[in-house]
Amino acid sequence: MDLLYKAFIDPFVQMGAAPDLLVQTLWDGLVAGVLYSLIALGFVLIFKASGVFNFAQGIMVVFAALTLVGLHEHGIPAYVALAITIVVMFGLAVSVERLMLRPLVNQPDIILFMATFGLTYFLIGFGELIFGGDPKVMIASELGLPSGAIDIKFAGGFVSLQKIDIAATIIASLMVAALALFFQKTRIGRALRAVADSHKAALSVGISLEQIWVIVWFAAGLVALAPASCGERVRKCPSRSRSSR
């Protein structure tokens, strides 16, 4: 009974006694949710276009971060490294389409799903081979992302808004809005929606599935860059609490 109280009742009692902790928790949850929504968007893009649940989406986030940081560690300026990382993710999308998806066309879904397991372990090994397995620090400041925090007094305490959290939320929101406009207003976006509705119908009107697959895997790689750049921040969020402040 005591365990149930501590798990389900006591946290709400503490939040009621400390409104600033409640607001802080809600803010941290909002930021983390916005970033994780980009990872979810990568899952949806690939699944709707190719019918594949991409088990490798998480490691694509890590691989994008490793590429960005690894290039910078080798003396490449941050923004140039970012541009090269985008090119690398495009190359990954083309490689996946040519070497994984195209040979497995019309195969059972479970085979394609297992293929993404193989892609996961390949990216893990390839990333460690190229960039090493040591922990790395994200180059947020070199990319112009702000540091520090804004402390707001609230209900006898204060709420700490990390500036990088605010920047990440704005960037993620802009990316989601840009993708929404892309799907609604462009010819390629309409083709993507047609493929999502029916592969056979899309093929009948001349839409190339191979081209669409490259685009969606590239888009999934791009949206992976935002949570990748704030990955360390997401892991540290739960450790911030009223007692630690």
N, C-alpha and C positions, 0 to 999 in steps of 0.2 A: 504493500500500500504506500509505503514511504517512497519507494522508487517511482511509482506512478505519479505521486504528487510532485516530486522533483522534476520529472520529465514533462508533464503536461500542464501543471498548474503554477508551480513556482516561477517559471520564466515570465508568465503574464503578470504575476503579482509584482515582480521586480520592475517590469516595464511600466506598470501603473504607478509605482512609487517613484520611478525615474523617467519622466516623459522624454528627457533628452536622449536617454539610452534607446527608447523606442524609435525616435526619429532617426538616430544614428544607424540603427539596425535596418530600418526601412530604406534609408539612403544607400547603404552598402548593398542591400539586396537588390535594389533597383539597378545599380551600376553593374553588378555581377550578372543580373538577368539580361540586361541589354547586350552585354558582350557574349554571353552564352547563346543569345538568340541568333547571333551571326553564325555560330557553329551549327545551330539547328537549321538555319537557312541553307547552309552548305549541304546538309543531309537531304533537305527537301528538294533542292535544285537537282541533285544527282538522281534521287529516287524517282521524281516525276518525269525526268527526261529519259532515263535508261532503265528504270525498274529495278535498280540495284541499291540495296541498303549499304552505303559506303562505310564499312567498319573502319576505314583508314582516315576518316575525316579528322579525328582527334590528333593523329600523328602528323597529318598535313599541317595543322596549326604549329606543332613543335618543329617540323621541318622548315616551315617558313621562318620561324624565329631563329633557328640555328643558322640558316642561310644568311639572314640579315646580319646577325651578330658576328658570325664567322667571317664574312666578307669585310666587315669593319675592322675586325681584329687583324686582318692582313693588310691594313693600311688604306683601304678604300673609303673615301668620304661617305658619311652616313646617307645622304640623299642619293648618291650614285649607287651605294649598296642596296638601297630600297628599290631603285629602278631595276637593278640587276636581279634582285629577288623576284620582282614581278615577271621578268623574262624567264627566270628559272621555273616559276610556277606554271607559266604558259608551256614551257618545254615538258614539264611533268604531265600536263593535261594531254598534249599531243602524244606523248609516249604511252600513257595509259590507254588512249583510244586505239593506237596502232598495235600495241603489244598485248593488251589485255582484253579490251572490249570487242574489237573487231574479230579476233579468232574465236570468241565465245558467243557470237551472235546465234540466237535461236536455241541456246543451251538452257537447261533448267535454271530457275532463279537461284537455287541453292549453290550451283557451281559458280555463278557470278559473285554471290555473297562470299563464298570461300576464297575466291580470287582476291577480294579486298583484304582478307586476312593476310594473304601472301604479300600484297602491296604494303601492308602495315609493317611486317617484319623486314621487308626490303628497305623501306625508308628508314627504319630504326638502324639497321646495320649500315646502310649507305651514309646516313647522317653522322654516325659515330666514326666511320672510316675517314670521312672528309674533314669533319670539324672536331673530332674527339668526343670523349664522354664526360668531360669535366663540366660542372655547373657553370653557367654563363650569366652575365648581368645584361639585361636589355638596355639598349642604347637610347633610352627615352629622351634624355637631355640633348643628345647629339641630333636627334630628329626634331628638336624644337618644342617638345612637349614640356609643359610647365612642371615645376616641382614645388614642394611645400604644401601648406594647407591654409584654408580659410576657416577660422574659428568663429562661430556664431553663438552668442549667448542665448540660451533658451531654457525657460522653466527652472531657473536656479542652477543650471549647469551650462554646458555648451555642446554644440554639435560641430564636429570637425569634418570639413569637406575637402578632401584631397584634390588639389588642382588637376592632377593627372586623371582622376576619376571623372571630373567635369569634362575635360578634353576628350577622354575616351567615349563618354556618353554622347557628346556632340558628334564625334567622328562616326560612331556606330549608327546613330540616327540618320546622319546624312547618307551613309552607305545604303541603308535600308530604303530611304526615300529615292535615292538614285536608281537602285535596282527596280523599285516599283515603277518608276517612270520609264525605265528601259523596257520592262516587260509590256507596258501598256502602250507606249508611243512609237516604238521602233519596229521595223520589219523583222529583225532577228528575234526580238522579244515576242512578237506575235507567233513566229514560227516555233519558239520554245513552248508557248502555251498550247499550240496545236499538237506538238509532239506529246505533251503531257496528257492531253485529252485522248489521243489515239495515235499509236505509231503507224498503223496501217493507213489511216486516213491522211496522215501527214506525208507518208511516202507516195500516196496516190496523187498528190498535188505537187510533187517534185521537191519536197523538203528533204535535204540530206541529213540522215541520222548521224552520220560520222561527224559532220560539221557541228551539229548541235551538241553532240557528246563532248567535243573539244571545248566548246564555249562554256558548257555548264561546269565541267571540271575546272576550267580556268577561273570561272566566277567563284566556284567553291574555294579555290586557292586564294583568290583575292580577299574574300571575306574572312579567310583564316588569318590574314595579316593583322587585322585590328585586335582580336583577342590575343594573338601571339605577342604583340607589342606590349600588352598589359598583363601577360600571363602571371608574372611574379606578383603583381598587385592583387590579382584574383586569389592567389593562394594565401596571401597575407591578410586578406580582409577579415576572415573569421577570428584572427587573433586580436583585433582591435576591440576593446571593451571599455566599459566605464572604469574598471579597476586599473587597467593599464594606462589610462589617461591621467 
